[in-house]
Amino acid sequence: MVDYMNREAAHGTHWYGMARHMLGLRHGQPGARRWRQVWSDHRLKHLGPAEVSALALQAMREASSQHAVHS
């Protein structure tokens, strides 16, 4: 999906309009809420989809590891 968003962004389509369609992909996984929050953060619109994806995955890992410590 990120590759598709990159291609469309190169043609002038705003990637963040497409991101909402994938917000349910991580449903039920540890850290999924944080992953969705990163993709939905309007302050990140100036970044490319690959950069936001990396931030979202990092946030998801951090949130799930914090959850594991507190469980």
N, C-alpha and C positions, 0 to 999 in steps of 0.2 A: 504494500500500500504506500509506503514511503517513497519507493521508486516512482510509482505512478504520480504521487503528489509533486515530486521533483520535476517530472516531465511536464506536468500541467502548469506548475509555477513558472517554468521557462517560457511558456506561452502566454503568461500574464494572468493566469487563474490564481486566485488567492487560496493557498493551501489550507488555511484555517477554516474555510467553508467546507472543505472535504473532511477535515479531521473529525467533525461531529459524527460522521457515519461509522467511525471505528471505536467510539468510546465504550461500547459494550464488549469489546474483544477480550478484555482481561477479567471479566465478571467472575467473582468468586475466588480469584487468586489473591494471595497475600500481597499487599501493597497496591492493589488495583485502584483504590480510591485516589491515592497520591498520583498514580500514572494518569488518571483522568484529569486531575487538577492541573497537571503540567500541560497536557494537550489543550486544556480550556483556558489557560492563562493568556489573556490578551496582551500582556506586556511582552510576550515572546513572539508576536507577529512579525517582528523585523528579522527574526532568525529563519533559516531554511528548515524544511521538514526533517531533514536528517539530523540537524542539531537538536531540534525539539525532541525527536525520537530518542536520541542519546540521553538527553536530560530526563526524559520520562522514565526510561529504563533504569537509570541511576537512582532516581527518586523512588521507584518501585522497589528496587533491591534494598535501599536504605530503610524504607518503611517496613518491609517484610522482615529484615534482620532485627529491627527494633521491636517488632511484634514478637518475634521468637524469643528475645531476651526477656520480655515482660510476661511471657506465657508460662 
